Amino acid sequence: MLIFFNLILSIIIFISGVLVFSLKRKHLLCTLLSLEFIVLSLFYMIFMYLMNYDYEFYFLMMFLVYSVCEGALGLSILVSMVRTHGNDFFQSFNILRC
């Protein structure tokens, strides 16, 4: 019963992250936060799967490394966008002007 509850909880977290990602796409910060929320739900799902079948957790370490690199890359893009354009709106960002 507990495994079923954890699975339903992680699916709800994933769906809410995707919903926020699709609805709040005007700000880069909200987009990055929802992506991190999705990564957190995927981490929880993988952890529950590996714990349930008594597998090793090496894959989780690699997953965390890649998710931290993704977060750092997103924050660096956010900082450079705020420095060049003054805000994090996608509407004010013009690719042709770069």
C-alpha positions as CSV (number, residue, x, y, z in Angstrom):
1,M,0.0,0.0,0.0
2,L,2.9,2.4,0.8
3,I,4.5,1.7,-2.6
4,F,1.2,2.6,-4.3
5,F,0.9,5.8,-2.3
6,N,4.5,6.8,-3.2
7,L,3.9,6.1,-6.9
8,I,0.7,8.2,-6.9
9,L,2.4,11.0,-5.1
10,S,5.3,11.1,-7.5
11,I,3.0,11.1,-10.5
12,I,1.0,14.0,-9.0
13,I,4.2,15.9,-8.4
14,F,5.3,15.2,-12.0
15,I,2.0,16.3,-13.5
16,S,1.9,19.5,-11.4
17,G,5.4,20.3,-12.5
18,V,4.5,19.8,-16.2
19,L,1.4,21.9,-15.7
20,V,3.3,24.8,-14.1
21,F,5.9,24.5,-16.9
22,S,3.3,24.8,-19.6
23,L,1.3,27.6,-17.9
24,K,4.1,29.9,-16.6
25,R,6.3,30.1,-19.7
26,K,6.7,33.8,-19.7
27,H,9.3,34.0,-17.0
28,L,12.6,32.1,-17.2
29,L,12.8,31.7,-13.4
30,C,9.4,30.0,-13.1
31,T,10.3,27.7,-16.0
32,L,13.6,26.7,-14.3
33,L,11.9,26.1,-11.0
34,S,9.2,23.9,-12.6
35,L,11.9,21.9,-14.4
36,E,13.7,21.3,-11.1
37,F,10.4,20.2,-9.6
38,I,10.0,17.7,-12.5
39,V,13.6,16.5,-11.9
40,L,12.8,16.1,-8.2
41,S,9.7,14.0,-8.9
42,L,11.7,11.8,-11.4
43,F,14.4,11.4,-8.7
44,Y,11.8,10.3,-6.2
45,M,10.3,7.8,-8.7
46,I,13.7,6.3,-9.6
47,F,14.6,6.1,-5.9
48,M,11.4,4.2,-5.0
49,Y,11.9,1.8,-7.9
50,L,15.5,1.1,-7.0
51,M,14.7,0.7,-3.3
52,N,11.8,-1.6,-4.1
53,Y,13.8,-4.1,-6.1
54,D,17.1,-3.8,-4.0
55,Y,19.2,-2.4,-6.8
56,E,22.3,-0.3,-6.4
57,F,22.0,3.5,-6.2
58,Y,24.9,4.4,-8.6
59,F,22.4,5.5,-11.3
60,L,20.9,8.0,-8.8
61,M,24.3,9.6,-8.3
62,M,24.7,10.1,-12.0
63,F,21.2,11.4,-12.2
64,L,21.9,13.9,-9.5
65,V,25.1,15.0,-11.1
66,Y,23.3,15.7,-14.4
67,S,20.4,17.5,-12.7
68,V,22.8,19.8,-10.8
69,C,24.6,20.6,-14.0
70,E,21.3,21.3,-15.7
71,G,20.3,23.6,-12.8
72,A,23.7,25.5,-12.9
73,L,23.4,25.9,-16.6
74,G,19.9,27.3,-16.3
75,L,20.9,29.7,-13.6
76,S,23.9,31.0,-15.6
77,I,21.5,31.6,-18.6
78,L,19.2,33.4,-16.3
79,V,21.9,35.6,-14.9
80,S,23.3,36.5,-18.4
81,M,19.7,37.2,-19.6
82,V,19.0,39.5,-16.7
83,R,22.4,41.3,-17.2
84,T,21.8,41.9,-20.9
85,H,18.1,42.6,-21.0
86,G,17.2,43.7,-17.5
87,N,14.5,41.1,-16.8
88,D,13.6,37.4,-17.3
89,F,10.7,37.9,-19.7
90,F,10.9,35.8,-22.9
91,Q,9.0,38.5,-24.7
92,S,11.9,41.0,-24.4
93,F,14.4,38.5,-25.5
94,N,15.2,38.8,-29.2
95,I,17.4,36.1,-30.8
96,L,18.1,38.1,-33.9
97,R,19.6,41.0,-31.9
98,C,22.3,38.8,-30.2
